[in-house]
Amino acid sequence: MSFVDLKPRFYKVFANLPLNLREEVILVIQGKGPITWQVAYLEVDNDTELGKIILEKLAELEFI
């Protein structure tokens, strides 16, 4: 799936997360460290390269 297709899916999942879960680590990316839902949201929202990697990994893990 493309970045354009994954982004709305990510936003839908993020919007339905309880607030206390948004600070939990969901990924660990080598060279970048632990990624929480909050960090993922910021990266995806700003269309960064890391955001694209995060979306790909979350889709691969079937989180989104």
Secondary structure as UniProt FT lines:
FT   HELIX           3..15
FT   HELIX           19..23
FT   STRAND          25..29
FT   TURN            30..32
FT   STRAND          33..36
FT   HELIX           37..45
FT   TURN            46..47
FT   HELIX           49..60
FT   TURN            61..62
//
